Amino acid sequence: MSTTRTQVAVIGAGPAGLLLSWSLRAAGIDSVVIENRSLEHILGRIRAGILEQCSVEELTRLGLGDGIAEHGLTHHGIHLQFDGQRHHVDFHALIGRTVTVYGQQAVVADLVRAHREAGSEIVFEASDVSLHELTTDAPRVRYVAGGAETELTADFVVGADGFHGVSRPSIPGLTTYQRGYPYAWLGILADVAPSTDELIYCLHERGFAMHSMRSPEVSRLYLQVPNDERIENWPDARIWDELQTRLGVPGWTLHEGPITDKSITPMRSFVSARLRHGRLFLAGDAGHIVPPTGAKGLNAAIADVTLLARGLADHYAGDDGRLEAYESEALGRQWKVQQFSQWMTELLHRAPADDDSAEFQYRSQLGRLAYVTGSRHAMESLAEQYSGLPL
């Protein structure tokens, strides 16, 4: 077994792990990133596509803003559609803030490019990853890469390896809080220019629908489907027919095009009661999951990383105040994000037909949407939370 050392061992090369390593490099702190998947897999994952304003500002501050500036689509608000009518909520006019459409794949690609140019140490396709001595001053990570076993000693270990990673299970006696939802999202990518200037969130009597985009040439659209639905039941023609039905309003046309990707994603809420165990810290999906309705998953990971990087930089400068406060600050922020994501999800998805209160809930949702779109105070609250809490 070979042995090596670094200041911070980062488990996971998703956006949280790569961004943390890049933030630490900017602060003069060494790190090694360990990932069990291949680089091709990391670059190929299709995930979130909305960046809050504070996320854009943080990425730009770290020198990662060129792609966002060139290819990102700045949106001043969103459309809420219900009862056959579409209403615009103008974030910029309400609170002076915006969001940007820029896919997680693009963020990861920017980070990989930056790390390569800087010569960062990232280990892909690492197997048998395990964490040891986490409550000591010299925690260790063991893994196998290229057929060789390595033991990496560090000052700190950060688990940014997602919901199914090894980091969170390494915390003994951990309490978790979670909730499932009785529906899922069928999502597609289509090679067709978006039919809308900004995202459309729609509550229809047949269920939720959403029109998003990835670029001026590529559209991203979603349909609410049952949890047990199978993608084989949804040929392209059926998907477009259902999108036309749910998203259609008089005087507007939904343009169709070749579907290049489609999948069904379950929805859940999850929060770990702890984000720290000794010298191990959790960040991003390793510590919490949100339903995608509020576009918070990637942004919550960026927020965690920003808080944690500040704490680690202060630690190496001789001040442990922000590092000690990381868990409470990150969890406090996360629960605000959770309630907003839950609120958006419950506002816009129809209860299953076998729920005795489904029709009551639907009419109540119409009332809530009418209130939100008719009240400046309610729209300001939506705009503040959707565009992002301060970091």
Residue, then its C-alpha position, 0 to 999 in steps of 0.5 A: m500500500s502506498t501512502t500520501r498526504t494532503q491538507v483536505a481529502v475531498i470525496g466526490a468529483g461532482p460540482a460540490g467536490l470540484l468546487l470545494s477543491w477549487s475554492l481551497r486552491a484559491a486560498g492556498i490549501d492543498s486537496v486531493v479529490i477522490e471519485n469512484r466514477s469515470l470522468e466521462h460519467i461525471l461529464g455526462r450526467i444531466r442535472a439541474g440547470i438554474l443558478e441563483q444570482c449568488s451562485v453566479e457571483e461566487l463562481t465568477r469570483l473564483g474565475l469560473g464565470d467565462g462560460i456563464a457569461e458567454h452561454g448562460l441565459t439570464h432570466h428576470g423571473i418565471h411564469l406561473q400558469f394555472d386555470g388556463q392563464r399564464h402570469h409573469v413574476d418579475f424578480h428583477a422588477l420586484i427585488g432587483r435580482t435574477v437567475t441564470v440558466y446554465g446546466q450542471q454539466a456545464v458547471v462541472a465541465d468548467l471546473v474540470r477544465a480549470h483543475r486540469e489547467a492548474g494541475s490539480e490532483i483528481v483520482f477517478e474510478a477509485s474503488d473500495v473507498s473507506l474513511h478511518e480515524l475521523t475523530t483524530d487529528a489525522p483522518r485517513v482515506r483508503y482507496v484502490a485506483g489503477g490496481a494499487e491501494t493507497e492510504l491518504t492522510a489529511d487534516f480534514v475529510v469532506g464528503a461530497d459524494g452524494f446521497h449514495g456515497v460512503s461519507r454519510p454512512s461513516i457517521p455513527g448513530l446518525t439521525t436523518y429526516q426525509r419525506g417522499y412524494p407520490y409522484a415523479w418527473l418525466g423529463i426530456l431534452a429536445d433539439v428545438a428552440p425554447s417556446t418561452d423566454e423564461l421558465i413556465y411552471c404549470l399546474h394543470e388538472r392533469g398534473f404539473a408541467m414545466h418548460s425550461m431550456r438548456s440553450p437557445e437551441v435546446s429545450r428541457l421539459y417535464l411532466q408529472v407522472p406516477n411514481d411507478e410509471r415506466i419510461e417505456n409507456w411514453p413514446d415521443a408522440r405521447i410526451w408531446d401530446e401531453l405537454q401540448t395539453r398541459l402547457g397550452v394557452p390561447g395565442w401561444t405555440l409549443h414547438e416540438g423537436p427530436i427528443t434526445d434524452k428522456s428519464i423519470t426521476p423520483m422526488r424526495s426531501f432528505v436532510s441529515a441531522r449532522l454535517r460533521h463528525g470529528r474531522l469529517f464534513l458533509a456538503g451537497d447531496a451527501g447531507h441533503i436532497v430537495p425535490p427539483t421544483g424550486a431549482k435548489g439542489l445545485n445551489a444548495a451544494i454551492a452554498d455549502v461549499t462556500l461556507l465550508a471553504r471560508g471556514l477551512a481558510d480561516h482555520y489555516a489562518g488561525d481562526d476556527g470560528r467559522l469552521e465550528a459554525y459550519e454545521s449549524e449555519a449550513l443546516g439552518r440555511q438548508w431548512k429554509v431551502q427545504q421549506f421553499s422546495q416543499w412549498m413549490t412542490e405542493l403548490l404545483h403538483r396534483a395529488p394522486a386520483d386515489d387520494d380522497s382529498a385530491e379535488f379539494q387540494y386542487r382547488s385550494q392550490l388554484g386559490r393559492l396561486a391566485y393569491v401569489t400572483g395577485s399579491r406583490h408581497a407574495m410575489e416578492s417572497l417567491a422572488e427572494q427565495y427562488s433567486g437565492l438566499p444571501l451567502 
